[in-house]
Amino acid sequence: MKDIILLGASGSIGKQTIDIIKKDLSSFNLIGVSVFNNFLYLKQLLHEFSTIRYAFLKDDDIKNQLKIEYPNVNFYSLEDGFNNFIDHLKGDILVNALMGFSGLYPSIFAIKNNMILALANKESLVVGGEYINQLLKDSKSKIYPIDSEHSAIYKCLKQKNDNVKKIILTASGGAFRNLSRDQLKDVTKKDALNHPTWSMGKRITLDSDTMMNKCFEIIEAHYLFKMSYDKIGVILHDESMIHSMVEYLDNTYLAEINKPDMHNPIAYALYESNYPCDLYKNSDYHKFGNYHFHLLDEERFPLIKLAKDVIENKGIYGCVLNACDEECCFAFLNDEISFLQIEEIIFTVMSKIKNDEFILNYDLYEKYDYQARQLTRKIIKQIGVK
Ligand SMILES: NC(=O)c1ccc[n+]([C@@H]2O[C@H](COP(=O)([O-])OP(=O)(O)OC[C@H]3O[C@@H](n4cnc5c(N)ncnc54)[C@H](OP(=O)(O)O)[C@@H]3O)[C@@H](O)[C@H]2O)c1
């Protein structure tokens, strides 16, 4: 029986993690959860899981009401601080299903405390991959990636990890994959959130459209699998059935084929790779049909080029990129900027980085995250919607 802490329980990954825990209550004991705005979902979880001892939500007043209703649960809210809540947690597996920079501190905490880290929050590695790998050297912790591409690569490398030529990440291309750059000028928020193959949270859906998601995944793969930038490729794949591939020196490939459904990679991480084979029955092979692949055009999706800069420059590059992208996504979803301005602002901010900090610690990332957001907001205000 493993004690589980689930951060970001009310999100897309969080809710699918709950599905898996519910299927096997003799293996998983849910002891800690966090939501942010969605306190109704927290209430539902508290009602369903009497095992919960630690809970975080944003709102202070609702926290005080819940304290009366559930006296055995330790509640935390924004006034107590999210990182302070994290510092009080003890468990075997920490599932990090948070969105954005908020996931970095919990990932560092899990590794420092020798917990299994089931990691959906790719931003942890984009921002602090170098530091996280340093910490892993002195820790009994292990990372199981939940991102479907990285879960697929993890499985392939477990089968065969010698003579690897390249890792190949598949990309759907997002909602606008069939549009030219010219046609991107007028796309709307509603169009942007209509992903062709996956159902996910808003930021990752928008990041899929701009290809920032794949840029982040290259960085994530670099830190997870210790592969240099030139050994990580990306190919567009329309159906999202091939989750990623490993190419070997003898010109053979290993790949994972599965439906675009996150339950499988989440279960693989929760069961630390030994999951019951009949957990998610999939007898749809007769429906497979044709798979389509296209080469990635970097002029059509220019943000992907930033992965190279982040991997080669290290330091605070990934931190600034994530902060800027996060602010641009909020601004687009808030109708403050147009779709193409996301790229424009990100390139402007990245061109202003002075990467002269090489001491890696959480406080430093927090400082640069703050500064990059300030700069991004300033530029957003200056340019306005075109
Ligand atoms: N969704 C997918 O299929 C998928 C696939 C691969 C990787 N991922 C990665 O998994 C992570 C989560 O993605 P998602 O799609 O599940 O996101 P999501 O649906 O937006 O959920 C995000 C979760 O984080 C909470 N949250 C947001 N801001 C927070 C903050 N400042 N402090 C504390 N909690 C905060 C949200 O709480 P409230 O909702 O209560 O406000 C929610 O529980 C991301 O890193 C994403 O890239 C997702």
The ligand as a Gaussian input file, in Angstrom:
#p B3LYP/6-31G(d) Opt

LIG

0 1
 N       -3.645000      17.221000     -19.642000
 C       -2.880000      16.372000     -20.274000
 O       -3.361000      15.476000     -20.991000
 C       -1.379000      16.441000     -20.113000
 C       -0.568000      15.588000     -20.864000
 C        0.799000      15.620000     -20.669000
 C        1.357000      16.492000     -19.751000
 N        0.556000      17.334000     -19.040000
 C        1.162000      18.264000     -18.077000
 O        0.537000      18.050000     -16.812000
 C        0.466000      19.288000     -16.084000
 C       -0.986000      19.552000     -15.719000
 O       -1.727000      19.693000     -16.928000
 P       -3.310000      19.691000     -16.954000
 O       -3.692000      19.673000     -18.377000
 O       -3.823000      18.628000     -16.047000
 O       -3.609000      21.138000     -16.345000
 P       -4.969000      21.721000     -15.785000
 O       -6.114000      20.899000     -16.230000
 O       -4.944000      23.163000     -16.092000
 O       -4.810000      21.505000     -14.189000
 C       -3.865000      22.228000     -13.457000
 C       -4.000000      21.925000     -11.978000
 O       -3.104000      22.794000     -11.255000
 C       -3.860000      23.620000     -10.342000
 N       -3.196000      24.939000     -10.335000
 C       -3.190000      25.866000     -11.321000
 N       -2.449000      26.931000     -10.954000
 C       -1.977000      26.667000      -9.700000
 C       -1.158000      27.391000      -8.776000
 N       -0.676000      28.595000      -9.070000
 N       -0.873000      26.821000      -7.594000
 C       -1.355000      25.585000      -7.271000
 N       -2.147000      24.857000      -8.116000
 C       -2.437000      25.394000      -9.313000
 C       -5.273000      23.650000     -10.904000
 O       -6.218000      23.945000      -9.881000
 P       -7.734000      24.496000     -10.171000
 O       -8.211000      23.817000     -11.415000
 O       -8.458000      24.055000      -8.933000
 O       -7.680000      25.983000     -10.289000
 C       -5.403000      22.223000     -11.429000
 O       -5.638000      21.332000     -10.354000
 C        1.077000      20.361000     -17.012000
 O        2.421000      20.507000     -16.707000
 C        0.932000      19.743000     -18.403000
 O        1.892000      20.218000     -19.307000
 C       -0.794000      17.330000     -19.210000

